Amino acid sequence: QVQLVESGGGLVQAGGSLSLSCAASGRAFSNYVIGWFRRAPGKEREFVAAISRSGGSTYYSDSVKGRFTISRDNTKNTVYLQMNSLKPEDTAVYSCAADLNFGRTLAADIRDYDYWGQGTQVTVSS
């Protein structure tokens, strides 16, 4: 069983920055690929970024590439999402998820993830 808890959301003006955290409980955190997803009002959940078990590989959606940075600290069982140059269209509930399949280095498909956090709200005002 893996429990994921997100934090760091809030209200920010366009052009500003926020840093989200995803803290995991349970053992073997370094065995999980971690992804960030978001769901905007009236829209389906979409992939944002993913990071490999060691942190050596990352993958981003085109909509956030160059603005967001995903990282992890396996000694703290935590993954981070640094969000810069935020836009109103980044407004959403952001959730992290864990993929336990050792056959994948990274994953962008919602169906590949086994455990999910509750999410944290990010609101970007224009």
C-alpha beads as a LAMMPS data file, in Angstrom:
LAMMPS data file: protein, C-alpha beads

126 atoms
125 bonds

1 atom types
1 bond types

-500.0 500.0 xlo xhi
-500.0 500.0 ylo yhi
-500.0 500.0 zlo zhi

Masses

1 110.0

Atoms # bond

1 1 1 0.000 0.000 0.000
2 1 1 1.286 3.451 -0.941
3 1 1 -0.167 6.681 0.373
4 1 1 0.546 9.929 -1.436
5 1 1 -0.119 13.395 -0.042
6 1 1 0.238 16.543 -2.107
7 1 1 0.901 20.008 -0.730
8 1 1 1.945 23.458 -1.899
9 1 1 -1.040 24.509 -3.953
10 1 1 -2.567 27.957 -3.740
11 1 1 -3.466 31.144 -5.551
12 1 1 -0.857 32.937 -7.654
13 1 1 -0.872 35.621 -10.309
14 1 1 -0.022 34.851 -13.900
15 1 1 3.724 34.775 -14.377
16 1 1 4.301 33.649 -10.815
17 1 1 5.661 30.407 -9.385
18 1 1 4.550 27.623 -7.075
19 1 1 6.252 24.512 -5.810
20 1 1 4.233 21.377 -5.169
21 1 1 5.329 18.416 -3.054
22 1 1 4.197 14.814 -3.111
23 1 1 5.078 12.925 0.050
24 1 1 4.828 9.146 0.045
25 1 1 4.437 6.722 2.897
26 1 1 5.365 3.083 2.798
27 1 1 8.575 1.362 1.967
28 1 1 10.643 1.274 -1.210
29 1 1 9.752 4.730 -2.463
30 1 1 12.647 4.520 -4.896
31 1 1 10.848 1.627 -6.617
32 1 1 8.078 3.890 -7.906
33 1 1 7.867 5.980 -11.014
34 1 1 6.033 9.138 -9.936
35 1 1 3.843 11.231 -12.162
36 1 1 1.995 14.502 -11.800
37 1 1 -1.416 14.947 -13.402
38 1 1 -3.955 17.752 -13.348
39 1 1 -7.668 18.182 -13.866
40 1 1 -9.114 21.523 -14.818
41 1 1 -12.808 22.310 -14.311
42 1 1 -14.890 20.595 -16.961
43 1 1 -11.924 18.772 -18.442
44 1 1 -10.435 15.311 -18.197
45 1 1 -7.361 14.585 -16.130
46 1 1 -4.187 15.146 -18.117
47 1 1 -0.551 14.184 -17.769
48 1 1 1.879 16.878 -16.626
49 1 1 5.250 15.270 -15.823
50 1 1 6.877 12.036 -14.709
51 1 1 10.173 11.058 -13.122
52 1 1 11.996 7.750 -13.100
53 1 1 12.890 5.805 -9.968
54 1 1 16.381 7.223 -9.671
55 1 1 15.372 10.687 -10.857
56 1 1 17.707 10.422 -13.816
57 1 1 14.954 10.588 -16.423
58 1 1 12.039 12.968 -16.718
59 1 1 9.234 13.532 -19.187
60 1 1 6.913 16.508 -19.637
61 1 1 3.788 17.337 -21.531
62 1 1 4.267 19.905 -24.270
63 1 1 2.056 22.370 -22.415
64 1 1 4.446 22.635 -19.447
65 1 1 7.830 21.831 -20.980
66 1 1 10.331 24.561 -20.208
67 1 1 8.199 25.995 -17.399
68 1 1 7.802 23.085 -14.960
69 1 1 10.510 20.948 -13.388
70 1 1 9.953 17.609 -11.679
71 1 1 12.485 16.268 -9.186
72 1 1 12.665 13.785 -6.353
73 1 1 14.514 13.151 -3.123
74 1 1 14.366 9.455 -2.332
75 1 1 15.873 10.036 1.117
76 1 1 12.788 12.109 1.963
77 1 1 10.249 10.002 0.037
78 1 1 9.195 13.156 -1.771
79 1 1 8.710 14.314 -5.353
80 1 1 8.540 17.987 -6.248
81 1 1 6.989 19.960 -9.076
82 1 1 8.433 23.443 -9.516
83 1 1 6.059 25.520 -11.623
84 1 1 7.286 28.770 -13.132
85 1 1 5.750 31.274 -15.551
86 1 1 2.302 30.111 -14.563
87 1 1 -0.640 30.825 -16.835
88 1 1 -4.372 30.953 -16.095
89 1 1 -4.772 27.757 -18.118
90 1 1 -2.582 25.971 -15.554
91 1 1 -5.443 26.300 -13.059
92 1 1 -6.402 22.784 -11.954
93 1 1 -6.291 20.227 -9.190
94 1 1 -2.833 18.679 -9.300
95 1 1 -2.370 15.063 -8.199
96 1 1 0.636 12.815 -7.947
97 1 1 0.556 9.112 -8.671
98 1 1 2.828 6.094 -8.286
99 1 1 3.551 3.451 -10.908
100 1 1 4.871 0.184 -9.449
101 1 1 5.580 -1.581 -12.729
102 1 1 9.299 -2.270 -13.055
103 1 1 8.865 -2.751 -16.773
104 1 1 8.466 0.994 -17.310
105 1 1 11.072 3.699 -16.864
106 1 1 8.509 6.476 -17.241
107 1 1 4.762 6.606 -17.771
108 1 1 2.374 9.221 -19.124
109 1 1 -0.806 7.154 -19.317
110 1 1 -3.229 7.471 -16.413
111 1 1 -3.907 3.742 -16.649
112 1 1 -0.282 2.935 -15.822
113 1 1 -0.516 4.363 -12.326
114 1 1 -1.516 2.303 -9.322
115 1 1 -1.854 4.781 -6.434
116 1 1 -3.096 8.356 -6.358
117 1 1 -3.073 11.258 -3.961
118 1 1 -6.094 13.435 -3.228
119 1 1 -4.756 16.452 -5.047
120 1 1 -3.997 20.093 -4.327
121 1 1 -5.668 23.098 -5.942
122 1 1 -3.618 25.501 -8.038
123 1 1 -5.321 28.689 -9.167
124 1 1 -3.623 31.183 -11.477
125 1 1 -5.289 34.569 -11.790
126 1 1 -4.905 36.754 -14.853

Bonds

1 1 1 2
2 1 2 3
3 1 3 4
4 1 4 5
5 1 5 6
6 1 6 7
7 1 7 8
8 1 8 9
9 1 9 10
10 1 10 11
11 1 11 12
12 1 12 13
13 1 13 14
14 1 14 15
15 1 15 16
16 1 16 17
17 1 17 18
18 1 18 19
19 1 19 20
20 1 20 21
21 1 21 22
22 1 22 23
23 1 23 24
24 1 24 25
25 1 25 26
26 1 26 27
27 1 27 28
28 1 28 29
29 1 29 30
30 1 30 31
31 1 31 32
32 1 32 33
33 1 33 34
34 1 34 35
35 1 35 36
36 1 36 37
37 1 37 38
38 1 38 39
39 1 39 40
40 1 40 41
41 1 41 42
42 1 42 43
43 1 43 44
44 1 44 45
45 1 45 46
46 1 46 47
47 1 47 48
48 1 48 49
49 1 49 50
50 1 50 51
51 1 51 52
52 1 52 53
53 1 53 54
54 1 54 55
55 1 55 56
56 1 56 57
57 1 57 58
58 1 58 59
59 1 59 60
60 1 60 61
61 1 61 62
62 1 62 63
63 1 63 64
64 1 64 65
65 1 65 66
66 1 66 67
67 1 67 68
68 1 68 69
69 1 69 70
70 1 70 71
71 1 71 72
72 1 72 73
73 1 73 74
74 1 74 75
75 1 75 76
76 1 76 77
77 1 77 78
78 1 78 79
79 1 79 80
80 1 80 81
81 1 81 82
82 1 82 83
83 1 83 84
84 1 84 85
85 1 85 86
86 1 86 87
87 1 87 88
88 1 88 89
89 1 89 90
90 1 90 91
91 1 91 92
92 1 92 93
93 1 93 94
94 1 94 95
95 1 95 96
96 1 96 97
97 1 97 98
98 1 98 99
99 1 99 100
100 1 100 101
101 1 101 102
102 1 102 103
103 1 103 104
104 1 104 105
105 1 105 106
106 1 106 107
107 1 107 108
108 1 108 109
109 1 109 110
110 1 110 111
111 1 111 112
112 1 112 113
113 1 113 114
114 1 114 115
115 1 115 116
116 1 116 117
117 1 117 118
118 1 118 119
119 1 119 120
120 1 120 121
121 1 121 122
122 1 122 123
123 1 123 124
124 1 124 125
125 1 125 126
